[in-house]
Structures are given as structure tokens and as C-alpha cells.
């Protein structure tokens, strides 16, 4: 069963969601942006060790705490790691007052009907049980929409809600993420079709609550009715490839929508920075995203 006290906290507390969930496919790019070239590691094990060190440096930085950060999304490999002798989720809760979330999707299928569905997730039930046991509050699962194709978008939303129900049954809160690519030629129309499909499935949800992660919409406050829906505990927004200042400005124009940024959060951080430079840069970034999420 979902912890109702924490559900209320997640739904009402100010702050934003830090997305620290780069997976195997996106990790090399994330490391390059952090100043670590592909030539500096020779195996997947070394690559994940480097990204774990990077994430550890971020979450142990003094500015990274529950004063401005509501929750953090982790990759499964990160969940298996430790920080200061504690499991990653335990450390976030006890030392940082940040709610731990877990990315559970295993990447995307090839594009069909203008969308990319999620791949199968082997061992999902065991993963959800383990996540619940170590104190994870919820999950995040991503699919991508590239065109305003009604058939494709309906398939995306149906798959998201089907997976979301399995997450709810495991006592966790799902963050459904039907991302609309910012490069979509008919993005505004795609968002309209998407919202209609989400509302249709919400009517069949019962009394449980979900969260939704969306691309910052083309029309300001387009998701206001979704934010206010009684079965939606929170609506968060991905940066989607927008530069941080642009993403913050777009987010600021959408009341009640809070950030769940990844690239926009980590931009400007490098392995070569001193701790003072690193912490100062991260503090400035966190403050800008927090302001955009709360004003």
C-alpha cells in the first residue's frame, strides 16, 4: 500500500524533482558532458563506476538537499550502490530529506505510428519489491511521442497506465512519462491528443493516484486541468532538450508545473571543477530551477 503521509508530502511540498537516472544508453553522453571522455574507461563496469561517482558527488554536495529538492529519480544501478556506507535510497531519505524514486523502463522500441513504446521489463515484480523494501516511494517510466498520431498516442497511454497499475499494486506511486519530443512538427496537436487519452484512462483508475511527467507544453498552462485532477498527485516537466534558461522560462509560465530536469540540472558541472566550483555551480542551478518551479 502507498504511504499516504508521503503521498501528501509529494503532492504538496515545494521543490522540484532531480532526474539522476541516465541509463546505459545515455551514460556515455552524460559522462562526456561532465568532462570524462569515452577513452577514459574500457568496460561497462568502469562506465557505471564513473557515473556512480558523479551521482555521489552531486547528492553529497551541500546544496543538494530537501530544502529545494523534493525527490530524485535513480537508475537501477544507482539503487544498488552506496553513499557514505548507506544504500542510495536510504542516504537520500535520512541524510538529505529527499524522496527516492526509481526509473524502471528498459528503453524504447523502434518507432511505429509516430511513437516509441517501452520495451518489456524483465523481472519487474522483483524490482518493484526490492525498491519498496529499500524505501523507494515511486517509479518513473518513459515512452516517446514523435507525431500527433492518434493510434500511436493511444497505445503509449494504454501501456503507461497498464504499467502504472502494476506499480500501484506493488505499493509504489508511478510517474507516467509519455514524453512529446520537442522536435515534433505538430507538437501542440500531439499534446492535445495525449491529454485527452490521459483523461480517458484516469476515469478508469479507481481511487488510486498517479503522477505524470510531461514535456513543457507549447501552450502555457495547457496542463492546468491535469494538475488539478483529483487522481493526479503531481505533474512534473522534463527539460526535453531545451537549454536550462529556456526550460526555466517556459516552466515559469506554467502554474503548478514543477521541474524534473536531467540535462538542464547537470549542465555546467564537470569532473575537473574543484569542490568549491562544483558546489557553487550546483547551488546556482538548483536555485534557478527551484524558482522556476515555485513562482
Secondary structure, DSSP 8 states (H G I E B T S, - for coil): ---HHHHHHHHHS--EEEEE---HHHHHHHHHHTT--GGG--SHHHHHHHHHHHHHHHHHSTT-STTTEEEEEE-HHHHTSEETTEEHHHHHHHHH--EEEEE----B---BTTEE-B---TTHHHHHHHHHHTT--EEEEEEEE-S--HHHHHHHHHHHHHHHHHHHHTT-EEEEEEEE-TT-TTHHHHHHHHHHHHHHHHTTSTT--EEEEEE--SSTTTTHHHHT-TTEEEEEEE-TT--HHHHHHHHHTSTT-EEEESHHHHTT--TTS-HHHHHHHHHHHHHHHHHHHH-
